[in-house]
Amino acid sequence: MSGQDALPAMWPQRDGTPVSCRDKLLVLRENHQEVRGVLQDAFEDAVLMGVDEAAMRQILIDVVNTLRSPHA
C-alpha cells in the first residue's frame, strides 16, 4: 500500500477514543479499501473521458459532503 492508500491511523469514536474492537476495525479497513477503489475507478473514468481533474475531485468531495448520518 502506498502512502496515498494508507488507512487512517485511528478510527475515532464520537467521544474521541479510538475504535479498538478487532471485528469493527476489520470492517472499517475493508470498507475503506472498497470505497477507495470505487472512487479511484470513477475518478480515472471521468478524467479519461475528458473531465477536468480538479472538477472531478470536487464532485467526489460533494458526494461525501451529502452523505446522511444514520444518527439524524
C-alpha positions in Angstrom: 0.0 0.0 0.0 1.4 3.4 -0.9 1.3 6.4 1.4 -1.7 7.7 -0.6 -3.6 4.4 0.1 -2.8 4.4 3.8 -5.6 3.8 6.2 -6.4 6.3 8.9 -4.0 6.0 11.9 -7.1 5.9 14.2 -10.8 5.5 13.7 -12.2 7.9 16.4 -15.5 7.3 18.1 -17.9 10.2 18.9 -16.2 10.7 22.3 -12.7 10.8 20.6 -11.5 7.5 21.8 -10.3 5.0 19.2 -12.3 2.1 18.0 -10.4 -0.9 19.3 -12.7 -3.9 18.5 -10.9 -6.1 16.0 -14.0 -7.1 14.2 -15.0 -3.4 13.8 -11.5 -2.5 12.7 -11.6 -5.2 10.0 -15.0 -3.9 8.7 -13.7 -0.4 8.7 -10.5 -1.4 6.8 -12.4 -3.4 4.2 -14.9 -0.6 3.7 -12.1 1.9 3.3 -10.4 -0.2 0.7 -13.6 -0.8 -1.2 -14.7 2.8 -1.2 -11.2 4.0 -2.2 -11.2 1.5 -5.2 -14.6 2.6 -6.4 -13.7 6.3 -6.1 -10.4 5.7 -7.9 -12.2 3.9 -10.7 -14.8 6.7 -11.1 -12.1 9.3 -11.0 -10.0 7.6 -13.6 -13.0 7.0 -15.9 -14.1 10.7 -15.7 -10.6 12.0 -16.4 -10.1 9.6 -19.3 -13.4 10.9 -20.7 -12.2 14.5 -20.5 -13.5 15.7 -17.2 -11.1 18.2 -15.5 -9.3 16.5 -12.6 -9.9 19.4 -10.2 -13.6 19.4 -11.1 -13.9 15.7 -10.6 -12.2 15.8 -7.2 -14.7 18.5 -6.1 -17.6 16.4 -7.5 -16.4 13.4 -5.3 -16.0 15.7 -2.3 -19.5 17.0 -2.8 -20.8 13.4 -2.8 -19.1 12.8 0.5 -20.5 16.0 1.9 -24.0 15.0 1.1 -23.9 11.6 2.9 -26.6 11.4 5.6 -25.8 10.3 9.1 -27.7 7.3 10.5 -28.0 9.3 13.7 -30.1 12.1 12.1 
